[in-house]
Amino acid sequence: MRQPLVAGNWKMNGSVGSVRELLAGIKAGIGAIDKCEVAVCPPYIFIPQAQTELAGTPIPWGGQNLSTETSGAFTGEVAASMLLDFGCTYVIVGHSERRTLYGEDDALVAKKFAVARAAGLKPILCVGETLDEREKGVTEEVVARQLDAVIKLEGIKALADGVIAYEPVWAIGTGKTATPEQAQEVHAFIRGRIKTRDAGVAEKLRIQYGGSMKPDNAAELMAKPDIDGGLIGGASLKAKDFLGICKAANDSV
Ligand code: 13P
């Protein structure tokens, strides 16, 4: 049985005050969540605050991105060792916003996965197709390409050290969620593709769904056999909504 992981990707949102309030709200409700792992990925600058405020709780935290470099003259970048220094467990790699707005390609994302893993962070690898790609019927091709880039660089066993998040780009921040059937289809494809190479890795690997997941649609998504939690954007910024999704994941176990 895979333990679901619900992670909040706060993207570029928050202030010292709102982070304090959000984390206090999550902490107040986390006691009822005992079967699902719950994590948050704040913007870099709030990671020390998360570390302080989450100390002693079961809630891990992580970054939303990292550099492929270890140190040096790379203005604006943050290294894996720095994330570790501030207690991060996870780091998101290859989010579609990084891929589309900042030109991160499959090779760079695979490198980030490798660097995160080598440092001892657990990478959350985001994959997913655009609306155009879905309409052209190439969803599986796109997801396979994104996945294979990591497998090619790191080998199949490396996936056991991370998490995959299937995030259809057309569902991110649009209020348009993939139906549970649409999501399950791609999740099963991802697991199946991994299974042909290593059945043990495929069985244990957590595959989250991301894209307009809310408390009122989370339960039916989590009920699908290959959906192991969620990567949550907008709804992770309100403690009540985020906890509602965590509860749905918790109840799905
Ligand atoms: P939304 O939940 O806001 O659609 O964002 C999903 C996402 O991109 C999480 O990484």
Boltz pocket constraint, residues with backbone or C-beta under 6 A from the ligand:
constraints:
  - pocket:
      binder: B
      contacts: [[A, 9], [A, 95], [A, 167], [A, 171], [A, 172], [A, 173], [A, 174], [A, 175], [A, 210], [A, 211], [A, 212], [A, 213], [A, 231], [A, 232], [A, 233], [A, 234], [A, 235]]
      max_distance: 6.0
